[in-house]
């Protein structure tokens, strides 16, 4: 056994996920789907972790399990530019959700990200966008019937 802290935290997660499963199982499918989709895998992973903590042999390694130093191969200005780019994409996603709503934002964001950030070709970008939008639409709007809020622009236009 490595640490009692791992056991305490696992026990805490076991109780939380167990309660979430218990509570959500009494709700309607639409209401309980998300909590169950999170709590059931969490419970399974916690049980696996507890089993490994209690019964697995201790691992032996010749070095640290995590590298404690960050890579110095990337220049600081390049790293800052990359971080600024990532935060800009995240901010753009949030702004688009606010302005045009979630169902329109998902395909637009994926298309623009694939085309301009990852520099994928138009065929690849459009194909992946169509597949993602089809999955999103089928799951959230056809199967679960989740109604997303309209974006600010849609509200202004009365759509």
SEMI-950176 format. One line per 8 residues: number of its first residue (from 0); their letters; for each residue x negated, y, z of C-alpha. Coordinates in pm, 1 decimal. Layout:
NUM	A	X:Y:Z | ... .
//
This chain:
0	XXXXXXXX	0.0:0.0:0.0 | -149.8:328.4:-113.2 | 37.6:596.1:75.7 | 344.5:624.6:293.2 | 428.9:950.8:117.8 | 498.8:755.5:-202.2 | 734.8:527.5:-13.0 | 920.0:814.5:153.4 .
8	XXXXXXXX	962.8:999.7:-172.9 | 1077.0:682.5:-350.2 | 1327.6:614.1:-73.2 | 1455.3:969.7:-106.0 | 1494.9:932.4:-484.9 | 1663.6:595.0:-432.1 | 1920.5:754.9:-202.0 | 1979.5:1051.9:-432.3 .
16	XXXXXXXX	2021.4:839.3:-745.2 | 2237.0:587.4:-558.4 | 2466.5:863.2:-435.7 | 2481.1:1019.7:-783.6 | 2579.8:684.7:-936.0 | 2839.4:625.2:-664.2 | 2990.9:972.5:-698.4 | 2982.7:989.2:-1079.8 .
24	XXXXXXXX	3133.2:642.5:-1121.9 | 3460.3:780.5:-981.5 | 3473.1:1065.5:-1233.0 | 3607.3:1054.8:-1587.3 | 3369.6:934.6:-1857.2 | 3317.1:1282.6:-1995.3 | 3240.2:1430.9:-1655.3 | 3024.8:1148.0:-1524.6 .
32	XXXXXXXX	2826.8:1075.3:-1839.9 | 2537.0:1312.8:-1775.1 | 2485.4:1229.1:-1405.9 | 2499.7:857.5:-1485.6 | 2261.0:898.1:-1780.2 | 2007.4:1049.4:-1542.0 | 2073.1:856.3:-1220.9 | 2075.1:500.6:-1359.9 .
40	XXXXXXXX	1731.3:520.6:-1527.5 | 1600.0:704.6:-1220.3 | 1722.0:424.7:-993.9 | 1560.7:160.8:-1217.1 | 1229.4:347.2:-1225.8 | 1234.3:401.7:-848.7 | 1292.4:30.5:-791.0 | 1002.7:-56.4:-1021.8 .
48	XXXXXXXX	781.6:197.2:-843.7 | 876.3:59.3:-501.8 | 802.4:-294.4:-617.4 | 462.0:-191.4:-749.3 | 381.6:4.7:-433.3 | 471.5:-285.4:-206.8 | 360.3:-593.0:-398.7 | 113.1:-499.1:-673.2 .
56	XXXXXXXX	-258.4:-535.8:-602.2 | -453.0:-215.9:-554.9 | -610.0:-81.6:-871.0 | -984.3:-46.2:-882.8 | -1131.5:229.6:-1093.9 | -1483.0:357.2:-1141.2 | -1388.2:722.3:-1174.4 | -1115.2:970.4:-1100.4 .
64	XXXXXXXX	-770.9:878.6:-1228.6 | -712.0:1233.1:-1349.5 | -968.6:1462.1:-1500.9 | -992.9:1751.3:-1260.5 | -1150.9:1990.0:-1507.4 | -964.9:2137.3:-1797.9 | -1120.4:2104.7:-2136.8 | -1361.6:2381.6:-2223.3 .
72	XXXXXXXX	-1362.3:2296.2:-2592.8 | -1097.2:2557.9:-2672.2 | -1191.0:2922.7:-2655.0 | -989.0:3123.4:-2400.6 | -848.1:3360.2:-2663.6 | -728.2:3065.0:-2872.1 | -569.4:2907.8:-2563.3 | -393.3:3234.5:-2476.5 .
80	XXXXXXXX	-265.8:3268.3:-2832.4 | -131.0:2911.2:-2823.7 | 45.4:2970.6:-2492.5 | 195.3:3295.8:-2622.4 | 317.8:3111.0:-2932.1 | 482.1:2836.8:-2725.3 | 654.1:3088.8:-2497.5 | 767.5:3285.6:-2802.5 .
88	XXXXXXXX	932.9:2974.7:-2949.4 | 1103.8:2902.0:-2615.7 | 1224.4:3262.4:-2585.1 | 1351.0:3254.3:-2944.5 | 1545.9:2935.4:-2871.5 | 1709.4:3087.0:-2563.6 | 1789.8:3409.0:-2751.6 | 1941.8:3214.9:-3041.4 .
96	XXXXXXXX	2159.5:3012.3:-2802.9 | 2283.1:3337.8:-2651.0 | 2346.4:3503.7:-2988.5 | 2485.5:3224.9:-3209.0 | 2566.4:2938.5:-2970.7 | 2408.1:2602.7:-2906.2 | 2547.7:2398.4:-3201.9 | 2412.2:2643.6:-3459.1 .
104	XXXXXXXX	2086.3:2704.5:-3276.1 | 1973.9:2340.9:-3267.4 | 1947.9:2284.9:-3645.4 | 1819.4:2635.5:-3717.3 | 1553.2:2614.4:-3451.2 | 1437.1:2270.2:-3562.9 | 1421.8:2379.5:-3926.5 | 1223.8:2694.8:-3851.5 .
112	XXXXXXXX	993.5:2521.6:-3605.7 | 912.7:2237.7:-3844.4 | 864.9:2465.5:-4142.8 | 670.8:2750.8:-3987.8 | 501.2:2616.2:-3674.6 | 417.3:2260.4:-3777.7 | 384.4:2360.5:-4143.4 | 582.1:2059.4:-4263.8 .
120	XXXXXXXX	710.0:2059.7:-4619.6 | 1062.6:2165.0:-4705.4 | 1177.8:1809.8:-4777.3 | 1044.4:1679.3:-4448.4 | 1182.1:1977.0:-4253.7 | 1527.5:1957.3:-4409.1 | 1548.3:1579.4:-4365.9 | 1450.8:1587.3:-3999.0 .
128	XXXXXXXX	1683.4:1881.7:-3937.7 | 1975.7:1698.5:-4099.7 | 1908.1:1381.5:-3897.8 | 1881.4:1578.2:-3572.6 | 2193.4:1782.2:-3645.0 | 2385.0:1462.9:-3735.3 | 2282.3:1298.2:-3408.8 | 2362.7:1612.1:-3208.0 .
136	XXXXXXXX	2700.5:1661.1:-3373.6 | 2801.1:1294.9:-3351.0 | 2701.5:1256.0:-2988.1 | 2813.7:1581.4:-2832.5 | 3105.7:1692.4:-3046.3 | 3256.0:1371.8:-3190.7 | 3192.4:1113.6:-2917.8 | 3188.3:1314.3:-2595.1 .
144	XXXXXXXX	3393.3:1613.3:-2720.8 | 3186.7:1877.8:-2545.5 | 3295.2:2227.2:-2637.0 | 3004.2:2469.5:-2628.9 | 3044.3:2839.1:-2559.6 | 3049.7:3064.7:-2861.5 | 2750.6:3288.8:-2909.9 | 2763.2:3663.4:-2861.8 .
152	XXXXXXX	2776.4:3731.6:-3236.2 | 3061.7:3483.8:-3281.0 | 3251.6:3652.6:-2997.3 | 3202.2:3994.7:-3156.6 | 3326.8:3867.1:-3491.7 | 3620.5:3681.0:-3332.1 | 3516.1:3340.2:-3469.6 .
//
